[in-house]
Amino acid sequence: MNVTTESTGSPYFSLGRPGVYKDTSGLELAGRVCRLARSTLLSPPRVRLEHLGAATADVIEHTETHVAAIYRGADQACSDYATHVTWTLGNGDTVRACFDGGRACPRDPDAKAVVAVPAPSTPVQ
C-alpha cells in the first residue's frame, strides 16, 4: 500500500515527514523536529498528525503528540516525536504533520513523499 507523508515546519524549526510503521496493534508515526540556525524561541511542544483520505483529501482523524524540549544552551539541535495510532490507512491516503496550533495543518506542506507502508516491524525509509 502506498501512503503519502507530508510535513510543514516553521521559520524557526524544521519538521521531518512522519515515518509510518506497522505493528501488531496499529501504526507508529514518528519523525524529527530540529531547531534552525540561531533561533532562541522555545521549541514547539506538540506535533499534530492527520490522516487524510485519498478520494477527498479531508481529515478523517487526527492526533497530537508531545515533542521533548530542544535546549539551545545545551547545544541540542533536534528532538524526536512518536505516537501510536489505530488508524486504518488505505492506498493513496496521506499522513500529514505540522506543529499543533489548535487547528488543522496547512494544505500545502513543505515536504512530501510517497512511501510504501511495510509489513510489521519494518521501517519506512
Sequence and secondary structure as in RCSB ss.txt:
>XXXX:A:sequence
MNVTTESTGSPYFSLGRPGVYKDTSGLELAGRVCRLARSTLLSPPRVRLEHLGAATADVIEHTETHVAAIYRGAD
QACSDYATHVTWTLGNGDTVRACFDGGRACPRDPDAKAVVAVPAPSTPVQ
>XXXX:A:secstr
 EEEEEEE  SSEEE   EEEEETTEEEEEEEEEE TT  S   SEEEEEEE TTT  EEEEEEEE     GGGT
  EEEEEEEE     TT EEEEEE SSS   SS SEEEEEE  STT    
